[in-house]
Amino acid sequence: MSQSKPETDGDPPKRLRDFLVLTSGGVAVLALLFLTGAIGLVEWITGAVVMTAGALAFYVGSAPASQKIRTAEVLDPPERKISASEDTAIESFIAALPLPALLVSPEGQLSSVNGHARSLFRLEATTASPPAALLRQPDLLAALDRVAADGANERVEFSQHGDAEVWMAHVRPGPETRSVLAVFEDLTAVRRAEKARADFLANASHELRTPLTAIGGFIETMRGPAKDDKEAWDGFLEIMAQQTERMKRLVADLLSLSRIEFSEHRAPSTQIEFVDLARTTSFGLKPIAEEAGIKLHFDAPDHVIHAIADDDEIAQVIQNLASNAIKYARRGGEVQILVGSATTMADAAIACSRQSEEAKRSVLLQPYAASGAPALWVRVTDDGAGISEEHLPRLGERFYRVDESRGGKIEGTGLGLAIVKHIMARHRGGLAVESLEGHGTAFGVWMPRLKTDANT
């Protein structure tokens, strides 16, 4: 036969019973006094409130000590402290993160900073200082202070190393009270892509608006003041035809660039014989060169050079580079198209873009292929005025042209080199330029080739 457990003063049923007895008894006494006229309504209500509060105080005060402690912890939780083993685990976790990350201690010190964050903020390996002394980012520092104070998550975007990089800080409460964990996400590529897209649309709209405005103006003139001046119409129609051709070239280049960008992530899969393709493409440019009074020279090795490539795109690379060279070569000068093979990609880069010690040079596209892979190269040179050094790094940008510095007389869409750059990126190749003012410019491209018995 089981025995019932005796109630103690701290048992909830007995405490609740005492609370109800005290409350009901006190209220009953006050009601009797009110009915007999000894007290008024206001006194009765005041006494009832006082009696109920006293009973409630007795109920809470009679709780066991352990229950009081638990209640106090709920209302005012103690500060969270971590052990030495937990601290080591947190250090290892932050160090293993693939993104820059840091931890600010409850005392406001940088207690843990991984290698990526040290590189981002250029911190010393032994750094142990307040964030304000090292980070130099007011918005980030303010976010760290707010999260330490109120424990709410925040995100802050800031620029680093001037405006060269854009980062997003994800700031969260850390493992200890008032500690803060910050993880940093690189948004540079995203912001650059957004800017490039906006610039592309603005430039494309401008390039199309110019010929359309010209054509519209001549149509209006032919309908109005020159309506009966048939002799002037021939000149107007010639200019309109030129502007129409300009728009056609621009639209063709835009479509070509869009197509190449769409397929840039897919490597080509067709094997081609590179020398024959380069020779055929170069010979097709001879009429253009002759019309401009330029001598076009092609030179390539006798052996075959095989590569995995898209033949139409490679032909477009040679056409764009050679067409630019013909435009900028001096009247009666020469444009050279040279093709060769090299044992490694590094050797190919030297052969096609580092042939003049005095020339200034810039690598417009670093190749994705390994530097030790067998390679082929193409070098296209002109003997024109050359390009000043400050323009070289921007030559692969869309719509960027330097002909304004040469009088602005050379026509073009400003997309030719951008197309070359994207094609070479798809073929895991590189693009570079070297130029010596007053002596001409050379563009070089290089890419992997197949290793065959004929050209090893």
KOLGUNU-403997 format. One line per 3 residues: number of its first residue (from 1); their letters; for each residue y, z, x of C-alpha. Coordinates in steps of 0.5 Angstrom, whole numbers, plus 500, padded with zeros to 3 digits. Each point is the difference from the previous one (the first is absolute). Layout:
! residues N
NUM	a	Y,Z,X ~ ...
! end
This chain:
! residues 456
1	msq	500,500,500 ~ 507,498,503 ~ 505,505,501
4	skp	507,498,498 ~ 505,500,506 ~ 505,506,498
7	etd	507,498,500 ~ 505,502,505 ~ 508,500,500
10	gdp	500,494,503 ~ 496,496,495 ~ 503,495,496
13	pkr	498,502,493 ~ 502,507,501 ~ 507,498,502
16	lrd	501,495,495 ~ 498,505,495 ~ 504,505,503
19	flv	506,495,500 ~ 499,499,492 ~ 499,507,498
22	lts	507,502,504 ~ 504,494,497 ~ 497,501,493
25	ggv	501,507,500 ~ 507,500,502 ~ 502,494,495
28	avl	497,504,495 ~ 504,507,502 ~ 506,496,500
31	all	499,497,493 ~ 499,506,497 ~ 507,503,503
34	flt	503,493,497 ~ 497,501,493 ~ 502,508,500
37	gai	507,498,502 ~ 500,503,506 ~ 502,494,504
40	glv	503,493,498 ~ 497,493,501 ~ 504,499,507
43	ewi	497,506,503 ~ 493,499,497 ~ 500,493,503
46	tga	502,503,507 ~ 495,505,500 ~ 495,495,498
49	vvm	502,496,506 ~ 500,506,505 ~ 493,502,498
52	tag	497,494,500 ~ 503,499,507 ~ 497,506,502
55	ala	493,499,498 ~ 500,493,504 ~ 502,504,506
58	fyv	495,505,499 ~ 495,494,499 ~ 502,496,506
61	gsa	500,507,505 ~ 493,502,498 ~ 497,493,503
64	pas	496,501,506 ~ 503,499,507 ~ 496,494,501
67	qki	503,497,494 ~ 507,502,502 ~ 499,496,506
70	rta	497,494,497 ~ 506,500,495 ~ 505,501,506
73	evl	497,494,504 ~ 501,495,494 ~ 507,502,499
76	dpp	502,500,507 ~ 494,497,505 ~ 500,502,507
79	erk	502,495,505 ~ 494,495,503 ~ 498,501,507
82	isa	495,496,504 ~ 495,502,505 ~ 500,498,507
85	sed	494,496,498 ~ 503,496,494 ~ 506,499,505
88	tai	496,496,505 ~ 497,496,494 ~ 507,498,497
91	esf	502,498,507 ~ 494,496,501 ~ 501,497,493
94	iaa	507,498,502 ~ 498,497,506 ~ 495,496,497
97	lpl	505,497,495 ~ 501,492,501 ~ 507,501,498
100	pal	506,504,503 ~ 499,507,497 ~ 503,507,502
103	lvs	500,507,498 ~ 506,505,499 ~ 498,507,501
106	peg	502,506,495 ~ 505,502,505 ~ 503,493,500
109	qls	497,497,507 ~ 496,494,501 ~ 493,503,501
112	svn	496,494,500 ~ 502,493,501 ~ 495,494,501
115	gha	501,494,506 ~ 502,495,495 ~ 506,505,497
118	rsl	502,501,508 ~ 501,493,501 ~ 504,499,494
121	frl	505,505,501 ~ 499,500,508 ~ 498,507,500
124	eat	497,504,507 ~ 493,502,500 ~ 502,507,500
127	tas	505,500,494 ~ 500,507,497 ~ 507,500,497
130	ppa	504,500,493 ~ 500,493,497 ~ 507,499,500
133	all	501,501,507 ~ 495,494,501 ~ 499,495,494
136	rqp	508,498,499 ~ 498,498,493 ~ 505,503,495
139	dll	496,498,493 ~ 494,502,503 ~ 502,507,503
142	aal	503,501,493 ~ 493,498,497 ~ 496,505,504
145	drv	505,506,499 ~ 499,498,492 ~ 493,500,500
148	aad	499,506,504 ~ 505,504,495 ~ 497,498,494
151	gan	493,496,501 ~ 502,494,496 ~ 497,493,503
154	erv	505,495,503 ~ 501,493,503 ~ 506,498,504
157	efs	501,493,503 ~ 504,500,507 ~ 501,495,506
160	qhg	498,501,507 ~ 502,497,506 ~ 506,498,497
163	dae	498,495,495 ~ 494,497,503 ~ 495,504,496
166	vwm	500,503,493 ~ 496,506,498 ~ 498,504,494
169	ahv	498,507,501 ~ 495,504,495 ~ 502,507,501
172	rpg	495,505,497 ~ 499,508,500 ~ 496,502,506
175	pet	494,504,500 ~ 504,507,501 ~ 506,502,496
178	rsv	507,497,502 ~ 496,495,504 ~ 501,493,499
181	lav	496,493,502 ~ 503,494,501 ~ 496,493,500
184	fed	504,494,502 ~ 499,493,497 ~ 502,493,504
187	lta	504,496,495 ~ 503,495,505 ~ 496,494,499
190	vrr	501,501,492 ~ 507,501,501 ~ 501,494,504
193	aek	495,496,495 ~ 505,502,495 ~ 506,497,504
196	ara	497,494,502 ~ 498,498,493 ~ 507,502,498
199	dfl	503,496,506 ~ 495,494,498 ~ 502,499,493
202	ana	508,501,502 ~ 499,495,505 ~ 496,495,496
205	she	505,500,495 ~ 505,499,504 ~ 497,494,504
208	lrt	498,497,493 ~ 507,501,497 ~ 504,496,506
211	plt	497,493,498 ~ 500,501,493 ~ 507,502,500
214	aig	501,494,504 ~ 496,495,496 ~ 504,503,493
217	gfi	506,499,503 ~ 499,493,502 ~ 497,499,493
220	etm	506,503,497 ~ 505,495,504 ~ 496,494,498
223	rgp	501,502,493 ~ 507,501,500 ~ 505,498,505
226	akd	495,495,504 ~ 497,498,493 ~ 503,493,501
229	dke	500,500,508 ~ 493,496,501 ~ 502,499,507
232	awd	500,508,502 ~ 493,501,496 ~ 496,497,506
235	gfl	503,506,504 ~ 499,505,495 ~ 493,498,499
238	eim	498,500,507 ~ 503,507,501 ~ 496,502,494
241	aqq	494,497,502 ~ 500,504,507 ~ 501,506,496
244	ter	494,499,496 ~ 496,499,506 ~ 503,506,503
247	mkr	497,504,493 ~ 494,496,501 ~ 499,503,507
250	lva	501,507,498 ~ 496,500,494 ~ 494,497,504
253	dll	501,505,506 ~ 501,506,495 ~ 493,498,496
256	sls	497,499,507 ~ 502,507,502 ~ 498,503,494
259	rie	493,496,501 ~ 499,503,507 ~ 502,507,498
262	fse	495,500,494 ~ 494,498,505 ~ 503,504,506
265	hra	494,505,500 ~ 495,495,500 ~ 498,498,506
268	pst	498,492,501 ~ 493,498,500 ~ 500,493,502
271	qie	499,497,507 ~ 505,495,503 ~ 501,496,506
274	fvd	507,502,502 ~ 502,495,505 ~ 499,494,496
277	lar	503,504,494 ~ 506,501,505 ~ 500,493,502
280	tts	500,497,493 ~ 506,505,498 ~ 504,498,506
283	fgl	500,493,499 ~ 502,500,493 ~ 506,503,502
286	kpi	502,495,505 ~ 504,496,495 ~ 504,506,498
289	aee	501,501,508 ~ 502,493,501 ~ 505,500,494
292	agi	504,506,503 ~ 500,496,507 ~ 495,505,503
295	klh	494,499,504 ~ 493,504,498 ~ 495,501,505
298	fda	493,503,499 ~ 496,503,505 ~ 493,503,499
301	pdh	493,501,504 ~ 495,495,500 ~ 494,505,497
304	vih	499,502,493 ~ 503,506,498 ~ 497,503,493
307	aia	503,506,496 ~ 498,503,493 ~ 507,497,497
310	ddd	503,497,494 ~ 502,493,502 ~ 505,499,495
313	eia	504,507,502 ~ 499,498,507 ~ 503,493,499
316	qvi	506,504,497 ~ 501,504,506 ~ 500,495,504
319	qnl	505,496,496 ~ 505,505,498 ~ 500,502,508
322	asn	501,493,502 ~ 505,498,494 ~ 504,506,502
325	aik	500,498,508 ~ 502,493,498 ~ 506,502,496
328	yar	503,505,505 ~ 498,495,506 ~ 506,497,503
331	rgg	501,492,499 ~ 496,496,504 ~ 496,506,502
334	evq	492,502,500 ~ 496,504,496 ~ 493,502,503
337	ilv	494,503,496 ~ 495,503,505 ~ 493,502,498
340	gsa	495,504,504 ~ 495,505,501 ~ 499,507,503
343	ttm	495,505,502 ~ 503,505,496 ~ 506,501,495
346	ada	504,504,505 ~ 500,494,505 ~ 501,495,494
349	aia	506,504,498 ~ 503,499,507 ~ 498,493,500
352	csr	504,498,494 ~ 506,505,500 ~ 501,503,507
355	qse	502,494,504 ~ 507,501,502 ~ 502,506,504
358	eak	507,500,498 ~ 499,498,493 ~ 501,506,495
361	rsv	494,501,495 ~ 497,503,494 ~ 494,501,497
364	llq	500,498,492 ~ 493,502,499 ~ 495,504,503
367	pya	493,497,500 ~ 495,504,496 ~ 494,497,504
370	asg	498,504,506 ~ 503,499,507 ~ 494,498,503
373	apa	498,495,495 ~ 500,492,503 ~ 506,497,497
376	lwv	504,493,499 ~ 507,499,500 ~ 506,495,498
379	rvt	507,500,504 ~ 505,496,497 ~ 507,499,504
382	ddg	506,497,499 ~ 506,499,505 ~ 506,502,495
385	agi	505,505,500 ~ 495,506,500 ~ 501,506,496
388	see	504,506,502 ~ 496,507,501 ~ 502,504,494
391	hlp	497,494,495 ~ 493,500,503 ~ 497,506,496
394	rlg	502,498,494 ~ 498,493,500 ~ 493,501,496
397	erf	504,503,494 ~ 501,496,494 ~ 506,496,499
400	yrv	503,502,507 ~ 503,494,503 ~ 504,500,507
403	des	503,493,499 ~ 507,504,497 ~ 501,501,508
406	rgg	499,493,501 ~ 505,497,495 ~ 495,501,494
409	kie	499,492,500 ~ 492,501,500 ~ 497,500,494
412	gtg	494,504,498 ~ 497,505,495 ~ 499,506,505
415	lgl	493,501,498 ~ 497,495,505 ~ 498,506,505
418	aiv	499,505,495 ~ 494,495,498 ~ 498,500,507
421	khi	500,507,500 ~ 495,501,494 ~ 496,495,502
424	mar	499,503,507 ~ 499,507,497 ~ 494,497,496
427	hrg	497,497,506 ~ 500,506,504 ~ 505,497,505
430	gla	507,501,503 ~ 507,497,500 ~ 505,501,505
433	ves	507,496,502 ~ 503,500,507 ~ 507,497,501
436	leg	505,498,505 ~ 507,499,498 ~ 502,493,502
439	hgt	493,498,502 ~ 496,500,493 ~ 495,504,496
442	afg	492,501,500 ~ 496,502,495 ~ 493,502,501
445	vwm	494,502,496 ~ 493,502,502 ~ 494,502,496
448	prl	492,501,501 ~ 496,494,502 ~ 492,499,500
451	ktd	497,501,506 ~ 496,494,502 ~ 497,497,506
454	ant	506,495,501 ~ 506,505,500 ~ 497,506,502
! end
